[in-house]
Each structure stands twice: as C-alpha cells, then as structure tokens.
Amino acid sequence: MKNKTYLTFVFISIFTLSASWADDLIYAPSKAKRASEKVFFPKKFKQKKKWPLVIMLHGFTGNATGHLFYTGLGARVNKDGFILVAPEGVKNQFGEQFWAADEFCCDWYNKGVDDLSYLTNLIDHYIENYRVDPKSVYIVGHSNGGFMAYSLACQSDSKVAGIAVISGSSTLRSTECKNKSPFSLLHIHGTSDTTIEYSPTQLFTDSLVSIFGQRFKNVDKNRSPYLGGRQLVTSYAAKFGCNEVPTEFKNLYNFTLGAKFKETDVSSWAGCQEGSKVELWLMDQAPHSPLFHFRFKRKLIEFLFQFKLP
C-alpha cells in the first residue's frame, strides 16, 4: 500500500509540473523524425540567463512518459533549477522503442539508427534556443538509456558534463572514447539485477534470450558483451586520473523503497581531472528497476551539479 501511495504521488507531481512552464514561453520541439520529446522548464525560466540541462533516456521498450513516471525527476525541476528533456527512441518492427547505443544494446534488428547524432543535435537545439548553459549538460539513463548515456558522453566531444547510469552498462572501454575531456560519472546498480547484471556471467546471445525470449536466439553471437559495473567505473576513474584506490562507504544510504536497511554502498574516486567526480552506488538486493525514495533523486542531481565543463 505504501508503494502505491508513493507512485500515485510521483505521477501527480510529474503531470502537474507539465502545466508550470514559464509564462508565455514559446516552445518548439527539435525537428526530428520521431515523436517529440517531453520538456519541463522551471517556473523562473525568464529570470535567469543560463540553465543546466538534464536529458533523461528511457530503457528498451520504454518511453519518455514512463521514464518520467519512473524517475520522478520532474519534481526536482523547480527545486534544483534545470530544464528537463525526455526524448523518445525509435521503434523496431515489434513496436519496441530503443536507443542504438553500442554493439550490445539495442539495435538488434539493424535499423541503422544514428542516435548519437540525434542526441548531439538535440543538445545543440536546446543550447541554441532555450538558454542552456553549454557547460552544464547532464544525461540520466536507465538500462538501454544508460548504455546510450555512456556512448553519448564517450563519443561526443565535450558536450556532456556528467552522466548518471541506472542499471546500464557499455561495451565501450574508456580507452576507446573519442572524447578526451573528463566528465562526472555516477554508476548505479543493484546486486539482484538479472537483466543487466552487475557482474555479467552470460554470453551475449544467451543473455538476450534469457532476458527477452527465443526470438533473439539467432542474433549475431560475435557482438561484444557488456562490461561489469565495477570494471567500467574503475576504467573511467583511471582515464580521468582519479586516485587509484576509492574511498569506500558501506551501508551509506537507504535509497530504495521496501528496504529496511541502508542498502547502498558508495565507492568514491577523488582527485579526478578538472574536479570531475566518479562514484559507484551499489544497492544490495535491488533489482533492475528499483523504486526510489525522493532522497535518491535529490542526491542524484546533487552529484551531477557538482561539476561543470571547464
């Protein structure tokens, strides 16, 4: 019953906020061959010259509305002062929306979608038209959206100041990044995630079949598997010149609904280039899509906003 009350409150918060855009603001979505993105502006939009931009990326089979509902970040727009954009992925032949992030996820039917260009252009659109601070662009992605967040930060040149990845990963090692500039990285994962495992144990095709069913059994077996969460974060900490050994905080936060203990351990790498931040939040017994307390959203935005591009 407690979970139902929480979800209802988040739902009301999100869609009430959609009516609180700045007065007389003329909004024109980006010109893209897909559904228009969902956008929230802070009430005091006209009172400030530059605003941070947060782009939220949904997971495989998800959509912008569902992701807004899941994260509840819309409720932070006025409190923390930022523009929130939730774009839509392209649909495959089964009507499932996805992001073509990397070899593992999730253009499995080779539609040839260039989501990297789409999202880069989307960022440029908001910088040019809506008072976005180009040094304060952040990406929050869940699952497939997390894969896309890694790719966007890694492959776009100095566009993204920070990413927060929930239950996602990447096939791109930090050494393969075209982007030479540091960005802040927050990787969030549950130890009971059986969809995108924190420590992968299955081959690529076997993993797809176990997650999505037998129609994936003939997908190219030679594609790269994704990297484990700790492995991925450690490689980026090294790339950004952070201290080799992180500071470990055991049972620091209670972020997930239903947990009766502080289930989240934090590994924090200090000394990173340009003041960027790298952290891993590992949630004991949390699944692929945990339900979060409001304190989680506050801490997530707080982490991202600590760093701006030089």
C-alpha positions as CSV (number, residue, x, y, z in Angstrom):
1,M,0.0,0.0,0.0
2,K,2.9,2.3,0.8
3,N,4.4,1.8,-2.7
4,K,1.0,2.5,-4.4
5,T,0.7,5.8,-2.4
6,Y,4.3,6.8,-3.4
7,L,3.7,6.0,-7.1
8,T,0.5,8.0,-7.2
9,F,2.2,11.0,-5.7
10,V,5.0,10.8,-8.2
11,F,2.5,10.5,-11.1
12,I,0.6,13.6,-9.9
13,S,3.9,15.6,-9.3
14,I,5.1,14.9,-12.8
15,F,2.0,15.8,-14.7
16,T,1.1,18.7,-12.6
17,L,4.5,20.1,-13.3
18,S,3.8,20.0,-17.0
19,A,1.5,22.9,-16.5
20,S,4.1,25.0,-14.7
21,W,6.3,26.0,-17.7
22,A,7.5,29.6,-17.8
23,D,4.7,32.1,-18.6
24,D,4.4,32.9,-22.3
25,L,7.2,30.6,-23.2
26,I,7.0,29.6,-26.9
27,Y,8.3,26.0,-27.1
28,A,9.2,24.3,-30.4
29,P,10.4,20.7,-30.1
30,S,13.5,19.7,-32.1
31,K,12.9,18.8,-35.7
32,A,13.4,15.0,-35.7
33,K,11.7,12.1,-37.5
34,R,10.4,10.6,-34.3
35,A,7.9,11.5,-31.5
36,S,8.5,14.9,-29.9
37,E,10.4,14.9,-26.7
38,K,8.8,15.8,-23.4
39,V,10.1,19.0,-21.8
40,F,9.8,20.8,-18.5
41,F,11.0,24.3,-17.8
42,P,11.4,25.8,-14.3
43,K,8.9,28.5,-13.4
44,K,11.6,31.1,-13.1
45,F,12.9,30.4,-16.6
46,K,12.9,34.0,-17.7
47,Q,14.7,35.2,-14.6
48,K,18.0,33.5,-15.4
49,K,20.3,33.7,-18.5
50,K,21.6,30.2,-18.4
51,W,20.2,26.9,-17.0
52,P,21.5,23.4,-16.6
53,L,20.0,20.8,-19.0
54,V,19.2,17.3,-17.9
55,I,18.3,14.7,-20.6
56,M,16.5,11.5,-19.4
57,L,16.8,8.4,-21.6
58,H,14.3,5.6,-21.2
59,G,15.1,1.9,-21.3
60,F,14.4,-0.7,-24.0
61,T,10.7,-1.0,-24.7
62,G,10.1,2.1,-22.6
63,N,9.1,5.7,-23.5
64,A,9.5,9.2,-22.2
65,T,6.3,9.4,-20.2
66,G,7.0,6.1,-18.5
67,H,10.6,7.2,-17.7
68,L,9.3,10.5,-16.2
69,F,6.9,8.4,-14.1
70,Y,9.7,6.0,-13.0
71,T,12.4,8.5,-12.1
72,G,10.2,11.3,-10.7
73,L,12.9,13.8,-11.7
74,G,10.2,16.2,-12.9
75,A,9.6,17.1,-9.3
76,R,13.1,18.4,-9.0
77,V,12.9,20.9,-11.9
78,N,11.8,23.9,-9.8
79,K,13.6,22.8,-6.6
80,D,17.0,22.4,-8.2
81,G,16.6,24.8,-11.2
82,F,17.1,23.0,-14.5
83,I,15.5,22.2,-17.8
84,L,14.4,18.6,-18.2
85,V,14.1,16.9,-21.6
86,A,12.9,13.3,-22.1
87,P,13.3,12.2,-25.8
88,E,11.8,9.2,-27.5
89,G,13.7,6.3,-29.0
90,V,12.9,4.8,-32.4
91,K,10.6,1.8,-32.7
92,N,11.7,-1.6,-34.0
93,Q,9.4,-3.8,-36.0
94,F,7.9,-5.1,-32.8
95,G,6.9,-1.6,-31.8
96,E,9.6,-1.5,-29.0
97,Q,11.4,1.8,-28.6
98,F,15.1,1.6,-28.2
99,W,18.4,3.5,-28.4
100,A,21.2,2.3,-30.7
101,A,23.9,2.8,-28.1
102,D,26.6,0.2,-28.9
103,E,27.2,-3.3,-30.1
104,F,25.2,-4.9,-27.3
105,C,22.3,-2.6,-27.0
106,C,19.9,-2.3,-28.6
107,D,19.6,-2.0,-32.4
108,W,19.3,-5.8,-32.7
109,Y,17.5,-5.7,-36.0
110,N,20.0,-3.4,-37.7
111,K,17.7,-0.5,-38.4
112,G,20.8,1.7,-38.7
113,V,19.6,4.4,-36.4
114,D,22.1,7.1,-35.6
115,D,21.1,8.1,-32.1
116,L,24.4,9.6,-31.3
117,S,23.8,12.3,-34.0
118,Y,20.2,12.7,-32.9
119,L,21.0,13.3,-29.3
120,T,24.0,15.5,-30.1
121,N,21.7,17.7,-32.3
122,L,19.1,17.7,-29.5
123,I,21.6,19.1,-27.1
124,D,22.6,21.8,-29.6
125,H,19.0,22.6,-30.2
126,Y,18.4,23.4,-26.6
127,I,21.7,25.3,-26.1
128,E,20.8,27.5,-29.1
129,N,17.2,28.1,-28.3
130,Y,16.5,27.8,-24.6
131,R,19.2,29.4,-22.5
132,V,21.0,26.2,-21.7
133,D,24.5,26.6,-20.2
134,P,26.7,24.5,-22.6
135,K,29.0,23.7,-19.7
136,S,26.1,22.1,-17.7
137,V,24.5,19.3,-19.8
138,Y,23.8,16.1,-18.0
139,I,22.4,12.7,-19.0
140,V,20.4,10.3,-16.8
141,G,19.7,6.9,-18.4
142,H,18.1,3.7,-17.2
143,S,19.1,0.3,-18.7
144,N,19.3,0.8,-22.5
145,G,19.2,4.6,-21.8
146,G,22.2,4.0,-19.5
147,F,24.1,2.4,-22.4
148,M,23.2,5.4,-24.6
149,A,24.4,7.8,-21.8
150,Y,27.8,6.1,-21.8
151,S,28.1,6.3,-25.6
152,L,27.0,9.9,-25.8
153,A,29.4,11.1,-23.1
154,C,32.2,8.9,-24.6
155,Q,31.7,9.7,-28.3
156,S,30.6,13.3,-28.3
157,D,33.4,15.9,-28.0
158,S,33.0,18.0,-24.8
159,K,29.2,18.1,-24.9
160,V,28.3,16.3,-21.6
161,A,29.4,17.4,-18.1
162,G,28.1,14.3,-16.4
163,I,26.1,11.1,-16.6
164,A,24.1,9.1,-14.1
165,V,23.5,5.5,-15.3
166,I,20.9,3.3,-13.6
167,S,21.1,-0.4,-14.3
168,G,23.0,0.1,-17.5
169,S,26.5,-0.6,-18.9
170,S,28.5,-0.3,-22.1
171,T,30.7,-2.2,-24.5
172,L,32.9,0.9,-24.9
173,R,36.0,0.8,-22.7
174,S,37.3,4.2,-21.5
175,T,40.3,3.8,-23.8
176,E,38.0,3.7,-26.8
177,C,36.5,7.1,-26.0
178,K,36.9,9.8,-28.6
179,N,36.1,12.5,-26.0
180,K,39.3,13.4,-24.3
181,S,37.6,15.7,-21.7
182,P,36.7,14.4,-18.3
183,F,33.1,14.2,-17.2
184,S,31.5,13.2,-14.0
185,L,30.2,9.6,-13.8
186,L,27.7,8.1,-11.4
187,H,27.0,4.4,-12.0
188,I,24.1,2.9,-10.0
189,H,23.4,-0.8,-9.9
190,G,21.5,-3.4,-7.9
191,T,23.2,-6.7,-6.9
192,S,20.0,-8.6,-7.8
193,D,19.7,-7.2,-11.3
194,T,19.2,-10.2,-13.6
195,T,18.5,-8.1,-16.7
196,I,21.8,-6.2,-17.0
197,E,24.0,-8.0,-14.4
198,Y,26.4,-6.0,-12.3
199,S,28.9,-8.8,-12.9
200,P,28.0,-10.3,-16.3
201,T,28.0,-14.2,-16.3
202,Q,26.4,-15.0,-19.7
203,L,27.5,-14.9,-23.4
204,F,25.9,-12.2,-25.5
205,T,23.2,-14.3,-27.2
206,D,22.4,-16.4,-24.1
207,S,21.9,-13.2,-22.2
208,L,19.5,-11.8,-24.8
209,V,17.4,-15.0,-24.9
210,S,17.2,-15.1,-21.1
211,I,16.0,-11.5,-20.9
212,F,13.8,-11.2,-24.0
213,G,12.9,-14.6,-25.3
214,Q,13.6,-17.0,-28.1
215,R,13.3,-14.5,-30.9
216,F,16.8,-13.4,-30.0
217,K,18.4,-16.8,-30.4
218,N,19.7,-16.0,-33.9
219,V,21.2,-12.6,-33.1
220,D,24.8,-12.3,-34.1
221,K,26.8,-14.1,-31.4
222,N,30.0,-12.2,-32.2
223,R,28.8,-8.9,-30.9
224,S,30.6,-7.6,-27.8
225,P,29.3,-8.4,-24.3
226,Y,28.8,-5.5,-22.0
227,L,31.3,-4.7,-19.2
228,G,30.7,-5.3,-15.5
229,G,29.8,-2.2,-13.4
230,R,32.9,-2.1,-11.2
231,Q,35.2,-2.8,-14.2
232,L,33.6,0.0,-16.2
233,V,33.7,2.6,-13.5
234,T,37.3,1.8,-12.5
235,S,38.4,2.2,-16.1
236,Y,36.9,5.7,-16.3
237,A,38.4,6.6,-13.0
238,A,41.8,5.7,-14.4
239,K,41.1,7.6,-17.6
240,F,40.3,10.7,-15.7
241,G,43.4,10.5,-13.5
242,C,41.5,9.8,-10.3
243,N,43.1,8.3,-7.2
244,E,43.7,4.6,-7.9
245,V,42.0,3.5,-4.7
246,P,38.5,4.8,-4.0
247,T,37.1,5.7,-0.6
248,E,34.5,3.0,0.4
249,F,31.4,3.9,2.4
250,K,29.5,0.8,3.5
251,N,25.7,1.0,4.0
252,L,25.7,4.7,3.5
253,Y,22.2,5.3,2.1
254,N,18.7,3.9,2.1
255,F,17.6,4.8,-1.5
256,T,15.1,2.0,-2.4
257,L,11.5,1.6,-1.2
258,G,10.9,-1.5,0.7
259,A,14.5,-1.9,2.0
260,K,14.5,-1.8,5.8
261,F,18.2,-1.0,6.0
262,K,20.8,1.2,4.3
263,E,21.3,-0.9,1.3
264,T,23.6,1.3,-0.8
265,D,27.4,1.2,-0.6
266,V,29.3,4.0,-2.2
267,S,32.7,3.9,-3.9
268,S,34.1,7.4,-4.5
269,W,37.2,8.2,-6.5
270,A,38.8,11.5,-5.6
271,G,41.5,13.6,-7.3
272,C,39.9,13.4,-10.8
273,Q,40.9,15.8,-13.6
274,E,39.3,19.3,-13.7
275,G,37.4,18.5,-10.5
276,S,35.2,15.8,-12.1
277,K,33.7,13.1,-9.9
278,V,33.4,9.3,-10.3
279,E,31.2,7.2,-8.0
280,L,29.6,3.8,-7.9
281,W,26.4,3.3,-5.9
282,L,25.9,-0.4,-5.4
283,M,22.4,-1.3,-3.9
284,D,22.3,-4.6,-2.1
285,Q,19.4,-6.9,-3.3
286,A,18.0,-4.2,-5.6
287,P,16.5,-5.4,-9.0
288,H,16.8,-3.9,-12.5
289,S,14.1,-1.2,-11.9
290,P,14.1,-0.4,-8.2
291,L,11.6,2.1,-6.8
292,F,13.4,5.0,-5.3
293,H,12.9,7.4,-2.3
294,F,12.7,11.1,-3.0
295,R,16.1,11.4,-1.3
296,F,17.6,9.4,-4.2
297,K,16.6,11.9,-6.8
298,R,17.9,14.8,-4.7
299,K,21.3,13.1,-4.3
300,L,21.5,12.2,-7.9
301,I,21.0,15.8,-9.1
302,E,23.3,17.0,-6.3
303,F,26.1,14.7,-7.6
304,L,25.7,15.8,-11.2
305,F,25.6,19.5,-10.5
306,Q,28.9,19.4,-8.6
307,F,30.8,19.5,-11.9
308,K,30.6,21.8,-14.9
309,L,32.8,21.6,-18.0
310,P,35.8,23.9,-17.8
